[in-house]
Amino acid sequence: MRVLVTGGTGFVGGHLLCELDRAGHACVTLDQTDTRKPAIGDLHLADLRDAGAMRNAIRAIQPEGCIHLAGIAFVPMGWKDPELVFSVNTIGTVNLLEALRAEAPGCRTVVVTSAQIYGQQDRGHPIREDDLAIPETLYAVSKLAADQMALLYHTRYRMPVVTARPSNHIGPGQSEDFVAPSFARQLLDIAAGQQEPVMHVGNLDSIREFLDVRDVVRAYRMLMEKGVPGTGYNVAGDAHIPIREMYTILCRITGAEAECKVDPDRYRPTDYQPRIDASRILADTGWKPDIPLETTLEDVVNSLR
């Protein structure tokens, strides 16, 4: 299958291209700039915010499958530049769907949104796809709008679209703006004597789920192949731990010891990420996560050495 990956030069995109290639698919990346060559396949340039450019790109590529990753993934950006976040994450998704509807309506499409659409409220049970979405950030609102629009394109136009709502995912190649590589980089520098033994951290007591990005991209590929059109799917596992525990594992892997100092710019109130029910994707595709957290963190560290 000829598969279009939007945002294929990014952190998740590189892993997804490798996953699709291993499964025998022909990959095409669509991105805004050519500053980085995709790991695999051809590159087409278009800005999601430019409806005409998107339609021209889809007409040229004629994808049979599409996994829509492109967007702004850094949650605080929603508060810093809401216009940018909504123009990319929400209007950009509309432009892609309209281009597919006009030029490749049979394309099996996965629109990647976020489990953050559900918010942080405890429901008393793992959150299912049909539970009420209660977004608590502008980023989450932008993703919820994209998610619901994508499913409406199936309802109205019968396009074979599904949405994927992943929990936090980490792995080699992730930006050091995110917690796991940020901790790993600081600890490696401490171990090498390049930084004083002081860690600048946020709130270590917050509970998070950490999936391996390679498990997540396998889920996206299987949803493209086997997902039921018009359906939203949670992509989640069971590795709910305090950030402090992840930090302890990274200390063991790097061999570094440090004093932790809270950085006010990184600190968020203690919260607990609700558990997410992923039984639907297991039933429809057979997917479940396979990679242990310690293996993921070892790979993160090794990618930074």
C-alpha positions as CSV (number, residue, x, y, z in Angstrom):
1,M,0.0,0.0,0.0
2,R,1.2,3.5,-0.8
3,V,1.0,5.3,2.6
4,L,1.3,9.0,3.2
5,V,2.7,10.1,6.5
6,T,2.2,13.7,7.4
7,G,5.0,15.0,9.7
8,G,7.2,12.1,8.8
9,T,10.4,13.9,9.5
10,G,9.5,14.3,13.2
11,F,10.2,12.1,16.3
12,V,7.2,9.8,15.8
13,G,7.3,10.0,12.1
14,G,10.8,8.5,11.7
15,H,9.7,5.5,13.8
16,L,6.5,5.2,11.8
17,L,8.3,5.2,8.5
18,C,10.5,2.3,9.7
19,E,7.4,0.4,10.9
20,L,5.6,0.8,7.6
21,D,8.6,-0.1,5.6
22,R,9.1,-3.3,7.6
23,A,5.5,-4.2,7.0
24,G,6.0,-3.8,3.2
25,H,4.3,-0.5,2.6
26,A,5.7,2.2,0.3
27,C,6.1,5.4,2.2
28,V,5.7,9.0,1.2
29,T,6.2,11.9,3.7
30,L,4.5,15.2,3.6
31,D,6.0,18.0,5.6
32,Q,6.3,21.8,5.7
33,T,10.0,22.1,5.1
34,D,12.8,20.0,3.7
35,T,15.2,20.7,6.6
36,R,15.4,17.0,7.4
37,K,15.2,14.2,4.9
38,P,12.7,11.5,5.9
39,A,14.3,8.2,7.0
40,I,12.5,6.2,4.3
41,G,10.7,7.1,1.0
42,D,10.0,10.3,-0.8
43,L,9.3,13.8,0.5
44,H,6.5,16.2,-0.7
45,L,6.4,19.7,0.7
46,A,3.1,21.4,1.7
47,D,1.9,23.4,4.6
48,L,-1.2,22.0,6.3
49,R,-2.6,25.5,6.7
50,D,-2.6,26.0,2.9
51,A,-5.7,24.2,1.5
52,G,-4.7,24.6,-2.1
53,A,-1.2,23.2,-1.5
54,M,-2.7,20.2,0.4
55,R,-5.0,19.4,-2.5
56,N,-2.2,19.6,-5.0
57,A,0.0,17.3,-2.9
58,I,-2.8,14.7,-2.4
59,R,-3.5,14.8,-6.2
60,A,0.1,14.1,-6.9
61,I,0.7,11.4,-4.3
62,Q,-2.6,9.5,-4.7
63,P,-2.2,7.7,-1.3
64,E,-4.0,4.5,-0.5
65,G,-3.3,4.9,3.2
66,C,-2.6,8.0,5.3
67,I,-1.4,8.4,8.9
68,H,-1.8,12.1,10.0
69,L,0.9,12.9,12.6
70,A,1.7,16.5,11.6
71,G,0.9,19.0,14.3
72,I,2.1,20.9,17.3
73,A,2.7,18.3,20.1
74,F,4.1,20.5,22.8
75,V,1.1,21.0,25.2
76,P,2.2,24.4,26.7
77,M,2.3,25.9,23.2
78,G,-1.5,26.0,23.3
79,W,-1.4,28.7,25.9
80,K,1.6,30.5,24.4
81,D,0.3,30.7,20.8
82,P,-3.3,29.4,20.6
83,E,-3.8,30.8,17.1
84,L,-0.9,28.7,15.8
85,V,-1.9,25.6,17.6
86,F,-5.5,25.7,16.2
87,S,-4.4,26.7,12.7
88,V,-2.1,23.6,12.5
89,N,-3.8,21.0,14.7
90,T,-7.5,21.8,13.8
91,I,-7.7,23.7,10.5
92,G,-4.7,21.7,9.1
93,T,-6.6,18.5,9.8
94,V,-9.7,19.9,7.9
95,N,-7.5,20.8,5.0
96,L,-6.1,17.3,4.8
97,L,-9.5,15.7,5.0
98,E,-10.9,18.0,2.4
99,A,-7.9,17.2,0.1
100,L,-8.4,13.5,0.6
101,R,-12.2,13.7,0.0
102,A,-11.5,15.5,-3.3
103,E,-8.5,13.5,-4.6
104,A,-8.3,10.2,-2.8
105,P,-11.7,9.4,-1.0
106,G,-10.9,5.7,-0.6
107,C,-7.7,6.3,1.3
108,R,-7.6,4.5,4.6
109,T,-6.8,7.3,7.0
110,V,-5.7,7.4,10.7
111,V,-5.9,10.9,12.3
112,V,-3.7,10.9,15.4
113,T,-5.2,13.0,18.2
114,S,-4.5,12.5,21.9
115,A,-5.8,10.8,25.1
116,Q,-5.5,14.3,26.6
117,I,-9.0,15.0,25.1
118,Y,-10.4,13.1,28.2
119,G,-8.8,15.4,30.8
120,Q,-7.5,14.4,34.2
121,Q,-10.8,13.7,36.0
122,D,-11.1,10.3,37.7
123,R,-14.0,8.5,36.2
124,G,-13.9,5.5,38.7
125,H,-12.9,3.2,35.8
126,P,-10.4,3.2,32.9
127,I,-11.6,5.7,30.3
128,R,-13.3,4.2,27.3
129,E,-13.6,5.8,23.9
130,D,-17.3,6.6,24.4
131,D,-16.8,8.4,27.7
132,L,-17.2,12.2,27.8
133,A,-14.2,14.2,26.7
134,I,-13.3,16.9,29.2
135,P,-10.3,18.7,27.7
136,E,-8.3,20.9,30.2
137,T,-5.8,22.6,27.9
138,L,-6.2,24.5,24.6
139,Y,-3.9,21.9,23.0
140,A,-6.4,19.2,24.1
141,V,-9.3,21.2,22.7
142,S,-7.5,21.5,19.3
143,K,-7.1,17.8,19.2
144,L,-10.6,17.0,20.3
145,A,-11.9,19.2,17.5
146,A,-9.7,17.4,15.0
147,D,-10.8,14.0,16.3
148,Q,-14.5,14.7,16.1
149,M,-14.2,16.3,12.6
150,A,-12.3,13.2,11.3
151,L,-15.1,10.9,12.5
152,L,-17.7,13.2,11.0
153,Y,-16.0,12.9,7.6
154,H,-16.8,9.1,7.8
155,T,-20.4,9.8,8.9
156,R,-21.1,12.3,6.2
157,Y,-18.9,11.2,3.3
158,R,-18.3,7.5,4.1
159,M,-14.5,8.1,4.0
160,P,-12.5,5.2,5.7
161,V,-11.2,7.3,8.6
162,V,-10.4,6.3,12.2
163,T,-8.8,8.3,15.0
164,A,-6.0,7.3,17.3
165,R,-5.9,8.7,20.9
166,P,-2.5,7.9,22.3
167,S,-1.2,8.2,25.8
168,N,2.2,9.7,26.5
169,H,4.9,8.0,24.4
170,I,8.7,8.3,24.7
171,G,11.7,6.8,22.9
172,P,15.0,7.4,21.2
173,G,15.0,10.6,19.1
174,Q,12.5,12.5,21.2
175,S,13.2,16.2,21.8
176,E,14.9,17.2,25.1
177,D,11.9,19.5,25.7
178,F,10.2,16.3,27.0
179,V,10.8,14.8,30.4
180,A,12.5,11.5,29.7
181,P,15.2,12.8,27.3
182,S,15.6,15.9,29.4
183,F,16.4,13.9,32.5
184,A,18.6,11.5,30.5
185,R,20.7,14.3,29.0
186,Q,21.2,16.0,32.4
187,L,22.2,12.7,34.0
188,L,24.6,11.8,31.2
189,D,26.3,15.2,31.6
190,I,26.5,14.7,35.3
191,A,28.1,11.3,34.9
192,A,30.6,12.8,32.4
193,G,31.5,15.6,34.8
194,Q,30.1,18.2,32.4
195,Q,27.4,19.4,34.7
196,E,27.4,19.8,38.5
197,P,25.4,17.0,40.2
198,V,22.2,19.0,40.4
199,M,19.0,18.0,38.5
200,H,16.5,20.7,37.5
201,V,13.1,19.0,37.6
202,G,9.4,19.7,37.7
203,N,7.0,17.8,39.9
204,L,8.3,14.2,40.4
205,D,5.1,13.1,42.2
206,S,2.8,13.3,39.2
207,I,1.7,10.0,37.7
208,R,2.1,9.4,34.0
209,E,1.8,6.5,31.6
210,F,4.8,6.1,29.3
211,L,4.4,4.0,26.2
212,D,7.3,3.2,23.8
213,V,7.0,5.1,20.6
214,R,7.7,1.9,18.6
215,D,4.7,0.2,20.2
216,V,2.6,3.3,19.4
217,V,3.6,3.4,15.7
218,R,2.8,-0.3,15.4
219,A,-0.7,0.6,16.7
220,Y,-1.1,3.3,14.0
221,R,0.0,0.9,11.2
222,M,-2.5,-1.8,12.5
223,L,-5.3,0.8,12.7
224,M,-4.7,1.8,9.1
225,E,-4.8,-1.8,8.0
226,K,-7.6,-3.2,10.3
227,G,-9.4,-0.3,12.1
228,V,-13.1,0.0,11.7
229,P,-13.9,3.2,9.7
230,G,-15.7,5.9,11.8
231,T,-14.2,4.6,15.0
232,G,-12.0,6.3,17.7
233,Y,-9.4,4.2,19.3
234,N,-7.4,4.6,22.6
235,V,-3.8,3.6,22.4
236,A,-2.6,2.9,25.9
237,G,-0.9,0.4,28.2
238,D,-0.4,-0.2,31.9
239,A,2.9,1.5,32.8
240,H,1.4,4.2,35.2
241,I,4.2,5.4,37.4
242,P,5.3,8.5,39.3
243,I,7.8,10.5,37.3
244,R,10.1,10.0,40.3
245,E,10.3,6.3,39.5
246,M,11.3,7.0,35.9
247,Y,14.0,9.3,37.2
248,T,15.2,6.5,39.5
249,I,15.5,4.1,36.6
250,L,17.4,6.7,34.6
251,C,19.8,7.2,37.5
252,R,20.5,3.5,37.5
253,I,21.0,3.3,33.8
254,T,23.3,6.3,33.6
255,G,25.2,5.5,36.9
256,A,24.7,9.2,37.9
257,E,23.6,10.6,41.3
258,A,22.3,14.1,41.8
259,E,20.5,16.5,44.0
260,C,17.1,17.4,42.7
261,K,16.1,21.0,42.6
262,V,12.6,22.1,41.5
263,D,12.6,24.5,38.6
264,P,9.5,26.7,38.9
265,D,9.2,26.9,35.1
266,R,8.9,23.1,34.9
267,Y,6.7,22.6,37.9
268,R,3.1,21.6,37.6
269,P,0.7,20.7,40.4
270,T,0.7,17.0,41.4
271,D,-1.8,15.2,39.2
272,Y,-2.7,11.6,38.2
273,Q,-3.1,10.7,34.6
274,P,-6.3,8.6,34.4
275,R,-6.1,5.0,33.2
276,I,-7.2,4.5,29.6
277,D,-9.1,1.4,28.4
278,A,-7.4,0.0,25.2
279,S,-9.6,-3.0,24.8
280,R,-11.2,-1.8,21.6
281,I,-7.9,-1.7,19.6
282,L,-7.0,-5.1,21.0
283,A,-10.3,-6.5,19.9
284,D,-10.3,-5.0,16.4
285,T,-6.6,-5.3,15.5
286,G,-4.8,-7.5,18.1
287,W,-2.5,-4.7,19.2
288,K,-1.1,-4.4,22.7
289,P,2.2,-2.8,23.9
290,D,5.2,-5.1,24.1
291,I,8.2,-3.1,25.1
292,P,9.0,-2.7,28.8
293,L,9.6,0.8,30.2
294,E,13.2,0.0,31.3
295,T,14.1,-1.1,27.8
296,T,12.6,2.2,26.4
297,L,14.6,4.3,28.9
298,E,17.9,2.4,28.1
299,D,17.3,3.1,24.4
300,V,16.6,6.8,25.2
301,V,19.9,7.0,27.1
302,N,21.9,5.2,24.4
303,S,20.5,7.5,21.7
304,L,22.0,10.5,23.6
305,R,25.4,9.1,24.4
